Amino acid sequence: MSDLPVPFVAELDVEQNAADEDGTLSWTEEIIVTRSTGVPYTAACASRETVTIPTVMPSYRVPLEVGTTKPSRTLLHLEEDGGVARWAYGSQDLYVLLNLHHPLLT
């Protein structure tokens, strides 16, 4: 987790023992995220419609889930915390999912 690019900071709770999350992921300055426009991507609309747009996201902190987790836990983080970072076992990729309609993010 120490290899994350600036401005990301991850903190793992090694003693979390089945807590609500495995740690946190934060970013200390604005980042650009890719936001879905809600238009489904199909071959027919690819040339006409924009399916994602860049969006500025202020500094924030989300729960970090490592390994496997239930979809209901991910949804709960999106609803309660405004987002969640997911790091699958064996992966070098860390994904951040955000609920841009959450009151803390609007």
Helices and strands as residue ranges (DSSP letters): E 8-12, E 23-27, E 31-36, E 52-57, E 60-66, H 71-80, E 83-87, E 95-98, G 103-105
